[in-house]
C-alpha cells in the first residue's frame, strides 16, 4: 500500500514517521525547506524511545501517480491548499484519512473528492515540532489514532488499515461508529478553545475568578446540546470527565488554539467555534455564549489581518 502523508509536522510527522518505522511504504509531501531538514530522516522523541527514521519526501510538482491512502495532517485553515497539493495523487481507488480537529473537514473533502473516499478519523496526541525539526510527543505509547468507516463501502479498506496501523508504535482504535467519538472530541476541543480564548487564560486561571465556573459550564451545555440535537449525545462518563477537566482549580489545561492566539498566530476559530455555532443555528439550539466567544476570535482575526506586516503579505 502506497501512503502519502501531507504534512511532516507534529501530527503527520509523528504518525507517518512511526508508520514508516514499522515498514509501511510512506512518502511525505512537503515544502522545499522541510525537505532539506528531513534529508537525513525524521527524528521522533517519545516518552519510551527516540527514533531517527529514514523517510521518503516529495515536493508538490514531483508527485508520481496515484496513492492508495492519503493522510492529511495540517491545520484546518490550510485545508484548501492541502487539497490542491494532493489532487494529482488521488485516483479512482484512493482513500483519504484527514487527521484534523473538528468535523467541517469531512464536509469540505466530501464535496471535493466524493464522500466515499473520505474515512473518519482523529488523533489523541500531545506533540510539538522542535526548533531542530524533530518531533516530541509527550503522550504514552505513541499517542492514539482513532479511525473508522463512514460508509459500509469503507469496511474493507478500514480492516486493511487496522492491520497496517497495528504494526506501528502507536495505539490504534477502529470505530465502526466513528462519528460518535469525533463529536466527542469536537465538543471537548471547541469548549476548551472557547473558554481559554474568550477568558484569556488556562482552566486554572478561569477557575480562580468569581464567574469562571458558571460561564464554563454554560458553554459546555451549549456544546452538549448541539451534539445531542445532531444525533450524537455524549455519554454520562464523557460528560463527567469534561466537567472535571474544565473546572479543576490550579489546572494549566489549555488548547493549542489559545497558545496560537497568545503568540499572534493564525487560529482554527472558524473551523471549530464557527462550525459549532453554525450547527447550533441549523439545529435551533441556543448558544449565546458560543456566539460571543466566536465573535471574540473573529475580532482577533480581523485585527491580525489589518496589522499584518508587509513581509507576511508576501
MARTORPA-950163 format. One record per residue (C-alpha): residue number from 1; residue in three letters; x, y, z. Coordinates in nm, 2 decimals, always signed. Layout:
// MARTORPA-950163
+-----+-----+--------+--------+--------+
!   i !  aa !      X !      Y !      Z !
+-----+-----+--------+--------+--------+
! NUM ! ALA !      X !      Y !      Z !
...
+-----+-----+--------+--------+--------+
//
This chain:
// MARTORPA-950163
+-----+-----+--------+--------+--------+
!   i !  aa !      X !      Y !      Z !
+-----+-----+--------+--------+--------+
!   1 ! UNK !  +0.00 !  +0.00 !  +0.00 !
!   2 ! UNK !  +0.14 !  +0.34 !  -0.11 !
!   3 ! UNK !  +0.07 !  +0.60 !  +0.16 !
!   4 ! UNK !  +0.11 !  +0.98 !  +0.10 !
!   5 ! UNK !  +0.13 !  +1.20 !  +0.41 !
!   6 ! UNK !  +0.07 !  +1.56 !  +0.36 !
!   7 ! UNK !  +0.24 !  +1.74 !  +0.65 !
!   8 ! UNK !  +0.55 !  +1.63 !  +0.83 !
!   9 ! UNK !  +0.49 !  +1.84 !  +1.14 !
!  10 ! UNK !  +0.37 !  +1.75 !  +1.49 !
!  11 ! UNK !  +0.09 !  +1.52 !  +1.38 !
!  12 ! UNK !  +0.18 !  +1.40 !  +1.03 !
!  13 ! UNK !  +0.54 !  +1.36 !  +1.10 !
!  14 ! UNK !  +0.48 !  +1.17 !  +1.42 !
!  15 ! UNK !  +0.22 !  +0.92 !  +1.30 !
!  16 ! UNK !  +0.36 !  +0.90 !  +0.95 !
!  17 ! UNK !  +0.71 !  +0.85 !  +1.08 !
!  18 ! UNK !  +0.60 !  +0.57 !  +1.31 !
!  19 ! UNK !  +0.43 !  +0.40 !  +1.02 !
!  20 ! UNK !  +0.75 !  +0.43 !  +0.81 !
!  21 ! UNK !  +0.95 !  +0.29 !  +1.10 !
!  22 ! UNK !  +0.71 !  -0.01 !  +1.11 !
!  23 ! UNK !  +0.79 !  -0.08 !  +0.74 !
!  24 ! UNK !  +0.50 !  +0.09 !  +0.57 !
!  25 ! UNK !  +0.56 !  +0.25 !  +0.23 !
!  26 ! UNK !  +0.52 !  +0.61 !  +0.33 !
!  27 ! UNK !  +0.61 !  +0.93 !  +0.13 !
!  28 ! UNK !  +0.58 !  +1.27 !  +0.28 !
!  29 ! UNK !  +0.45 !  +1.56 !  +0.07 !
!  30 ! UNK !  +0.65 !  +1.86 !  +0.20 !
!  31 ! UNK !  +0.77 !  +2.21 !  +0.11 !
!  32 ! UNK !  +1.14 !  +2.26 !  +0.00 !
!  33 ! UNK !  +1.25 !  +2.39 !  +0.33 !
!  34 ! UNK !  +1.11 !  +2.10 !  +0.53 !
!  35 ! UNK !  +1.26 !  +1.85 !  +0.27 !
!  36 ! UNK !  +1.61 !  +1.98 !  +0.34 !
!  37 ! UNK !  +1.56 !  +1.94 !  +0.71 !
!  38 ! UNK !  +1.44 !  +1.58 !  +0.66 !
!  39 ! UNK !  +1.72 !  +1.47 !  +0.42 !
!  40 ! UNK !  +1.88 !  +1.25 !  +0.69 !
!  41 ! UNK !  +1.55 !  +1.12 !  +0.83 !
!  42 ! UNK !  +1.29 !  +1.23 !  +1.08 !
!  43 ! UNK !  +1.36 !  +1.22 !  +1.45 !
!  44 ! UNK !  +1.07 !  +1.12 !  +1.68 !
!  45 ! UNK !  +1.11 !  +1.16 !  +2.05 !
!  46 ! UNK !  +0.85 !  +0.97 !  +2.27 !
!  47 ! UNK !  +0.84 !  +0.90 !  +2.64 !
!  48 ! UNK !  +0.96 !  +0.55 !  +2.57 !
!  49 ! UNK !  +1.22 !  +0.59 !  +2.29 !
!  50 ! UNK !  +1.38 !  +0.82 !  +2.04 !
!  51 ! UNK !  +1.37 !  +0.72 !  +1.67 !
!  52 ! UNK !  +1.55 !  +0.85 !  +1.37 !
!  53 ! UNK !  +1.36 !  +0.71 !  +1.07 !
!  54 ! UNK !  +1.48 !  +0.73 !  +0.71 !
!  55 ! UNK !  +1.19 !  +0.86 !  +0.51 !
!  56 ! UNK !  +1.09 !  +0.95 !  +0.15 !
!  57 ! UNK !  +0.99 !  +1.31 !  +0.08 !
!  58 ! UNK !  +0.85 !  +1.46 !  -0.23 !
!  59 ! UNK !  +0.75 !  +1.81 !  -0.35 !
!  60 ! UNK !  +0.42 !  +1.90 !  -0.50 !
!  61 ! UNK !  +0.55 !  +1.92 !  -0.86 !
!  62 ! UNK !  +0.72 !  +1.58 !  -0.82 !
!  63 ! UNK !  +0.41 !  +1.37 !  -0.74 !
!  64 ! UNK !  +0.45 !  +1.04 !  -0.91 !
!  65 ! UNK !  +0.10 !  +0.89 !  -0.98 !
!  66 ! UNK !  -0.18 !  +0.78 !  -0.75 !
!  67 ! UNK !  -0.16 !  +0.66 !  -0.39 !
!  68 ! UNK !  -0.37 !  +0.41 !  -0.21 !
!  69 ! UNK !  -0.41 !  +0.62 !  +0.11 !
!  70 ! UNK !  -0.35 !  +0.99 !  +0.16 !
!  71 ! UNK !  -0.33 !  +1.11 !  +0.52 !
!  72 ! UNK !  -0.39 !  +1.49 !  +0.55 !
!  73 ! UNK !  -0.24 !  +1.63 !  +0.87 !
!  74 ! UNK !  -0.25 !  +2.01 !  +0.85 !
!  75 ! UNK !  -0.42 !  +2.30 !  +1.03 !
!  76 ! UNK !  -0.78 !  +2.35 !  +0.92 !
!  77 ! UNK !  -0.71 !  +2.69 !  +0.76 !
!  78 ! UNK !  -0.45 !  +2.52 !  +0.53 !
!  79 ! UNK !  -0.70 !  +2.26 !  +0.40 !
!  80 ! UNK !  -0.78 !  +2.44 !  +0.07 !
!  81 ! UNK !  -0.40 !  +2.44 !  -0.01 !
!  82 ! UNK !  -0.37 !  +2.08 !  +0.10 !
!  83 ! UNK !  -0.65 !  +1.97 !  -0.13 !
!  84 ! UNK !  -0.48 !  +2.14 !  -0.42 !
!  85 ! UNK !  -0.15 !  +1.98 !  -0.34 !
!  86 ! UNK !  -0.28 !  +1.62 !  -0.31 !
!  87 ! UNK !  -0.52 !  +1.63 !  -0.60 !
!  88 ! UNK !  -0.28 !  +1.48 !  -0.86 !
!  89 ! UNK !  -0.22 !  +1.19 !  -0.62 !
!  90 ! UNK !  -0.59 !  +1.10 !  -0.60 !
!  91 ! UNK !  -0.70 !  +0.82 !  -0.82 !
!  92 ! UNK !  -1.02 !  +0.61 !  -0.85 !
!  93 ! UNK !  -0.91 !  +0.37 !  -0.57 !
!  94 ! UNK !  -0.76 !  +0.63 !  -0.34 !
!  95 ! UNK !  -0.89 !  +0.68 !  +0.01 !
!  96 ! UNK !  -0.82 !  +0.99 !  +0.22 !
!  97 ! UNK !  -0.79 !  +1.00 !  +0.60 !
!  98 ! UNK !  -0.79 !  +1.36 !  +0.74 !
!  99 ! UNK !  -0.64 !  +1.40 !  +1.09 !
! 100 ! UNK !  -0.78 !  +1.75 !  +1.16 !
! 101 ! UNK !  -0.96 !  +1.89 !  +1.45 !
! 102 ! UNK !  -1.34 !  +1.92 !  +1.43 !
! 103 ! UNK !  -1.59 !  +1.79 !  +1.17 !
! 104 ! UNK !  -1.60 !  +2.06 !  +0.90 !
! 105 ! UNK !  -1.32 !  +1.89 !  +0.70 !
! 106 ! UNK !  -1.54 !  +1.60 !  +0.62 !
! 107 ! UNK !  -1.80 !  +1.82 !  +0.45 !
! 108 ! UNK !  -1.52 !  +2.01 !  +0.26 !
! 109 ! UNK !  -1.34 !  +1.69 !  +0.15 !
! 110 ! UNK !  -1.67 !  +1.51 !  +0.06 !
! 111 ! UNK !  -1.76 !  +1.79 !  -0.17 !
! 112 ! UNK !  -1.42 !  +1.80 !  -0.33 !
! 113 ! UNK !  -1.34 !  +1.43 !  -0.38 !
! 114 ! UNK !  -1.67 !  +1.24 !  -0.30 !
! 115 ! UNK !  -1.79 !  +1.11 !  +0.04 !
! 116 ! UNK !  -1.70 !  +0.75 !  -0.04 !
! 117 ! UNK !  -1.33 !  +0.84 !  -0.04 !
! 118 ! UNK !  -1.31 !  +1.01 !  +0.30 !
! 119 ! UNK !  -1.26 !  +0.80 !  +0.61 !
! 120 ! UNK !  -1.33 !  +0.94 !  +0.95 !
! 121 ! UNK !  -1.05 !  +0.98 !  +1.20 !
! 122 ! UNK !  -0.86 !  +1.19 !  +1.45 !
! 123 ! UNK !  -0.57 !  +1.16 !  +1.69 !
! 124 ! UNK !  -0.52 !  +1.20 !  +2.06 !
! 125 ! UNK !  -0.16 !  +1.30 !  +2.09 !
! 126 ! UNK !  +0.04 !  +1.59 !  +2.26 !
! 127 ! UNK !  +0.32 !  +1.66 !  +2.03 !
! 128 ! UNK !  +0.54 !  +1.95 !  +1.92 !
! 129 ! UNK !  +0.78 !  +2.01 !  +1.64 !
! 130 ! UNK !  +1.11 !  +2.14 !  +1.80 !
! 131 ! UNK !  +1.34 !  +2.41 !  +1.65 !
! 132 ! UNK !  +1.58 !  +2.14 !  +1.52 !
! 133 ! UNK !  +1.29 !  +1.98 !  +1.31 !
! 134 ! UNK !  +1.25 !  +1.68 !  +1.54 !
! 135 ! UNK !  +0.91 !  +1.59 !  +1.68 !
! 136 ! UNK !  +0.85 !  +1.54 !  +2.05 !
! 137 ! UNK !  +0.54 !  +1.35 !  +2.17 !
! 138 ! UNK !  +0.45 !  +1.36 !  +2.54 !
! 139 ! UNK !  +0.18 !  +1.10 !  +2.50 !
! 140 ! UNK !  +0.24 !  +0.75 !  +2.63 !
! 141 ! UNK !  +0.26 !  +0.46 !  +2.38 !
! 142 ! UNK !  +0.30 !  +0.69 !  +2.09 !
! 143 ! UNK !  -0.04 !  +0.85 !  +2.12 !
! 144 ! UNK !  -0.37 !  +0.72 !  +1.98 !
! 145 ! UNK !  -0.52 !  +0.72 !  +1.63 !
! 146 ! UNK !  -0.89 !  +0.66 !  +1.62 !
! 147 ! UNK !  -1.05 !  +0.60 !  +1.28 !
! 148 ! UNK !  -1.33 !  +0.41 !  +1.11 !
! 149 ! UNK !  -1.56 !  +0.37 !  +0.81 !
! 150 ! UNK !  -1.83 !  +0.63 !  +0.75 !
! 151 ! UNK !  -2.00 !  +0.41 !  +0.50 !
! 152 ! UNK !  -2.03 !  +0.03 !  +0.45 !
! 153 ! UNK !  -1.83 !  +0.05 !  +0.14 !
! 154 ! UNK !  -1.53 !  +0.15 !  +0.35 !
! 155 ! UNK !  -1.53 !  -0.16 !  +0.57 !
! 156 ! UNK !  -1.27 !  -0.35 !  +0.37 !
! 157 ! UNK !  -1.02 !  -0.06 !  +0.35 !
! 158 ! UNK !  -1.06 !  +0.01 !  +0.72 !
! 159 ! UNK !  -0.99 !  -0.35 !  +0.80 !
! 160 ! UNK !  -0.67 !  -0.33 !  +0.59 !
! 161 ! UNK !  -0.57 !  -0.01 !  +0.76 !
! 162 ! UNK !  -0.63 !  -0.15 !  +1.11 !
! 163 ! UNK !  -0.39 !  -0.44 !  +1.04 !
! 164 ! UNK !  -0.13 !  -0.19 !  +0.90 !
! 165 ! UNK !  -0.16 !  +0.06 !  +1.18 !
! 166 ! UNK !  -0.14 !  -0.21 !  +1.45 !
! 167 ! UNK !  +0.22 !  -0.28 !  +1.34 !
! 168 ! UNK !  +0.32 !  +0.08 !  +1.43 !
! 169 ! UNK !  +0.43 !  +0.21 !  +1.77 !
! 170 ! UNK !  +0.11 !  +0.39 !  +1.85 !
! 171 ! UNK !  -0.23 !  +0.29 !  +1.98 !
! 172 ! UNK !  -0.49 !  +0.22 !  +1.71 !
! 173 ! UNK !  -0.86 !  +0.22 !  +1.78 !
! 174 ! UNK !  -1.11 !  +0.14 !  +1.50 !
! 175 ! UNK !  -1.46 !  +0.25 !  +1.55 !
! 176 ! UNK !  -1.75 !  +0.14 !  +1.33 !
! 177 ! UNK !  -1.95 !  +0.44 !  +1.46 !
! 178 ! UNK !  -1.67 !  +0.69 !  +1.40 !
! 179 ! UNK !  -1.89 !  +1.00 !  +1.40 !
! 180 ! UNK !  -1.97 !  +0.95 !  +1.78 !
! 181 ! UNK !  -1.61 !  +0.98 !  +1.90 !
! 182 ! UNK !  -1.54 !  +1.26 !  +1.65 !
! 183 ! UNK !  -1.83 !  +1.45 !  +1.80 !
! 184 ! UNK !  -1.70 !  +1.38 !  +2.15 !
! 185 ! UNK !  -1.36 !  +1.53 !  +2.06 !
! 186 ! UNK !  -1.53 !  +1.82 !  +1.87 !
! 187 ! UNK !  -1.72 !  +1.92 !  +2.18 !
! 188 ! UNK !  -1.41 !  +1.89 !  +2.40 !
! 189 ! UNK !  -1.17 !  +2.10 !  +2.19 !
! 190 ! UNK !  -1.44 !  +2.36 !  +2.10 !
! 191 ! UNK !  -1.53 !  +2.41 !  +2.46 !
! 192 ! UNK !  -1.17 !  +2.43 !  +2.57 !
! 193 ! UNK !  -1.08 !  +2.67 !  +2.30 !
! 194 ! UNK !  -1.39 !  +2.89 !  +2.37 !
! 195 ! UNK !  -1.31 !  +2.91 !  +2.74 !
! 196 ! UNK !  -0.94 !  +2.97 !  +2.70 !
! 197 ! UNK !  -0.97 !  +3.22 !  +2.42 !
! 198 ! UNK !  -1.27 !  +3.42 !  +2.55 !
! 199 ! UNK !  -1.14 !  +3.44 !  +2.90 !
! 200 ! UNK !  -0.77 !  +3.45 !  +2.81 !
! 201 ! UNK !  -0.63 !  +3.20 !  +3.05 !
! 202 ! UNK !  -0.59 !  +2.84 !  +3.14 !
! 203 ! UNK !  -0.86 !  +2.64 !  +3.31 !
! 204 ! UNK !  -0.69 !  +2.72 !  +3.65 !
! 205 ! UNK !  -0.69 !  +3.09 !  +3.57 !
! 206 ! UNK !  -1.06 !  +3.08 !  +3.48 !
! 207 ! UNK !  -1.15 !  +2.88 !  +3.79 !
! 208 ! UNK !  -0.97 !  +3.15 !  +4.00 !
! 209 ! UNK !  -1.24 !  +3.40 !  +3.90 !
! 210 ! UNK !  -1.58 !  +3.47 !  +4.05 !
! 211 ! UNK !  -1.78 !  +3.37 !  +3.75 !
! 212 ! UNK !  -1.55 !  +3.14 !  +3.56 !
! 213 ! UNK !  -1.72 !  +2.81 !  +3.66 !
! 214 ! UNK !  -2.07 !  +2.90 !  +3.56 !
! 215 ! UNK !  -1.95 !  +3.05 !  +3.23 !
! 216 ! UNK !  -1.75 !  +2.73 !  +3.16 !
! 217 ! UNK !  -2.04 !  +2.50 !  +3.25 !
! 218 ! UNK !  -2.28 !  +2.72 !  +3.04 !
! 219 ! UNK !  -2.06 !  +2.69 !  +2.74 !
! 220 ! UNK !  -2.03 !  +2.32 !  +2.80 !
! 221 ! UNK !  -2.41 !  +2.28 !  +2.80 !
! 222 ! UNK !  -2.44 !  +2.48 !  +2.47 !
! 223 ! UNK !  -2.19 !  +2.24 !  +2.30 !
! 224 ! UNK !  -2.35 !  +1.93 !  +2.45 !
! 225 ! UNK !  -2.69 !  +2.05 !  +2.33 !
! 226 ! UNK !  -2.57 !  +2.08 !  +1.98 !
! 227 ! UNK !  -2.42 !  +1.73 !  +1.98 !
! 228 ! UNK !  -2.74 !  +1.58 !  +2.11 !
! 229 ! UNK !  -2.95 !  +1.77 !  +1.86 !
! 230 ! UNK !  -2.72 !  +1.64 !  +1.58 !
! 231 ! UNK !  -2.79 !  +1.28 !  +1.70 !
! 232 ! UNK !  -2.46 !  +1.22 !  +1.88 !
! 233 ! UNK !  -2.53 !  +1.27 !  +2.26 !
! 234 ! UNK !  -2.22 !  +1.23 !  +2.48 !
! 235 ! UNK !  -2.24 !  +0.96 !  +2.74 !
! 236 ! UNK !  -2.25 !  +1.03 !  +3.11 !
! 237 ! UNK !  -1.89 !  +0.92 !  +3.17 !
! 238 ! UNK !  -1.77 !  +1.15 !  +2.90 !
! 239 ! UNK !  -1.97 !  +1.45 !  +3.03 !
! 240 ! UNK !  -1.84 !  +1.40 !  +3.38 !
! 241 ! UNK !  -1.48 !  +1.38 !  +3.26 !
! 242 ! UNK !  -1.52 !  +1.70 !  +3.06 !
! 243 ! UNK !  -1.68 !  +1.88 !  +3.36 !
! 244 ! UNK !  -1.40 !  +1.76 !  +3.59 !
! 245 ! UNK !  -1.12 !  +1.87 !  +3.35 !
! 246 ! UNK !  -1.28 !  +2.20 !  +3.27 !
! 247 ! UNK !  -1.33 !  +2.30 !  +3.64 !
! 248 ! UNK !  -1.02 !  +2.18 !  +3.81 !
! 249 ! UNK !  -0.86 !  +2.45 !  +4.02 !
! 250 ! UNK !  -0.50 !  +2.53 !  +3.95 !
! 251 ! UNK !  -0.50 !  +2.34 !  +3.62 !
! 252 ! UNK !  -0.28 !  +2.45 !  +3.34 !
! 253 ! UNK !  -0.51 !  +2.28 !  +3.09 !
! 254 ! UNK !  -0.53 !  +2.49 !  +2.77 !
! 255 ! UNK !  -0.59 !  +2.45 !  +2.40 !
! 256 ! UNK !  -0.34 !  +2.48 !  +2.11 !
! 257 ! UNK !  -0.58 !  +2.75 !  +1.97 !
! 258 ! UNK !  -0.53 !  +2.95 !  +2.28 !
! 259 ! UNK !  -0.15 !  +2.92 !  +2.26 !
! 260 ! UNK !  -0.16 !  +3.02 !  +1.89 !
! 261 ! UNK !  -0.37 !  +3.32 !  +1.98 !
! 262 ! UNK !  -0.13 !  +3.42 !  +2.26 !
! 263 ! UNK !  +0.15 !  +3.42 !  +2.01 !
! 264 ! UNK !  -0.04 !  +3.62 !  +1.75 !
! 265 ! UNK !  -0.07 !  +3.32 !  +1.51 !
! 266 ! UNK !  -0.35 !  +3.22 !  +1.28 !
! 267 ! UNK !  -0.61 !  +3.01 !  +1.45 !
! 268 ! UNK !  -0.88 !  +2.75 !  +1.38 !
! 269 ! UNK !  -1.16 !  +2.96 !  +1.52 !
! 270 ! UNK !  -1.39 !  +2.93 !  +1.22 !
! 271 ! UNK !  -1.33 !  +2.56 !  +1.18 !
! 272 ! UNK !  -1.42 !  +2.49 !  +1.54 !
! 273 ! UNK !  -1.62 !  +2.76 !  +1.72 !
! 274 ! UNK !  -1.77 !  +2.89 !  +1.40 !
! 275 ! UNK !  -1.87 !  +2.55 !  +1.28 !
! 276 ! UNK !  -2.02 !  +2.46 !  +1.62 !
! 277 ! UNK !  -2.22 !  +2.78 !  +1.61 !
! 278 ! UNK !  -2.35 !  +2.72 !  +1.26 !
! 279 ! UNK !  -2.46 !  +2.38 !  +1.36 !
! 280 ! UNK !  -2.63 !  +2.52 !  +1.66 !
! 281 ! UNK !  -2.82 !  +2.77 !  +1.44 !
! 282 ! UNK !  -2.92 !  +2.50 !  +1.19 !
! 283 ! UNK !  -3.04 !  +2.27 !  +1.47 !
! 284 ! UNK !  -3.23 !  +2.56 !  +1.65 !
! 285 ! UNK !  -3.00 !  +2.54 !  +1.96 !
! 286 ! UNK !  -2.95 !  +2.84 !  +2.18 !
! 287 ! UNK !  -2.58 !  +2.93 !  +2.20 !
! 288 ! UNK !  -2.53 !  +3.29 !  +2.31 !
! 289 ! UNK !  -2.20 !  +3.24 !  +2.49 !
! 290 ! UNK !  -2.06 !  +3.05 !  +2.20 !
! 291 ! UNK !  -2.16 !  +3.34 !  +1.97 !
! 292 ! UNK !  -1.97 !  +3.58 !  +2.20 !
! 293 ! UNK !  -1.66 !  +3.35 !  +2.21 !
! 294 ! UNK !  -1.67 !  +3.32 !  +1.83 !
! 295 ! UNK !  -1.71 !  +3.70 !  +1.78 !
! 296 ! UNK !  -1.40 !  +3.74 !  +2.01 !
! 297 ! UNK !  -1.20 !  +3.52 !  +1.77 !
! 298 ! UNK !  -1.34 !  +3.69 !  +1.46 !
! 299 ! UNK !  -1.23 !  +4.03 !  +1.61 !
! 300 ! UNK !  -0.88 !  +3.89 !  +1.68 !
! 301 ! UNK !  -0.85 !  +3.76 !  +1.32 !
! 302 ! UNK !  -0.98 !  +4.09 !  +1.17 !
! 303 ! UNK !  -0.73 !  +4.29 !  +1.37 !
! 304 ! UNK !  -0.45 !  +4.04 !  +1.29 !
! 305 ! UNK !  -0.52 !  +4.08 !  +0.92 !
! 306 ! UNK !  -0.52 !  +4.46 !  +0.95 !
! 307 ! UNK !  -0.19 !  +4.47 !  +1.13 !
! 308 ! UNK !  +0.00 !  +4.21 !  +0.92 !
! 309 ! UNK !  +0.35 !  +4.32 !  +0.84 !
! 310 ! UNK !  +0.44 !  +4.37 !  +0.47 !
! 311 ! UNK !  +0.68 !  +4.06 !  +0.48 !
! 312 ! UNK !  +0.39 !  +3.84 !  +0.59 !
! 313 ! UNK !  +0.18 !  +3.95 !  +0.30 !
! 314 ! UNK !  +0.45 !  +3.85 !  +0.05 !
+-----+-----+--------+--------+--------+
//
